[in-house]
Amino acid sequence: MKAEFTAIVKRDGDWWLGWVEEVPGANAQEKTKEDLILSLKEAVQDILELRCQEAREQAEDDFEEITIAI
C-alpha cells in the first residue's frame, strides 16, 4: 500500500517535533529532521498495522476485505 500523509514538523530548541495530521497518535521527537521523518513513517506504519489487526479480530471469521477509494 502506497499512501501519502501530511506531517507537521517544527524545531524546538535542540529537538525536532512532528505530528501526522491524518493519523491520531502518530507523533515523534528526534534530534534531526531526517530522523524525525523516519520515526513518523514508522509510527504511521505501526498504528495502521495495529488497527488492521484490531479490525480483523473484531470481525472474527468469514469476512471479506475490499478496497475503497476516497
PyMOL commands that set and color helices and strands:
alter all, ss='L'
color gray80, all
select helices_A, chain A and resi 33-59
alter helices_A, ss='H'
color red, helices_A
select strands_A, chain A and resi 7-12+15-20+27-30
alter strands_A, ss='S'
color yellow, strands_A
deselect
rebuild
show_as cartoon
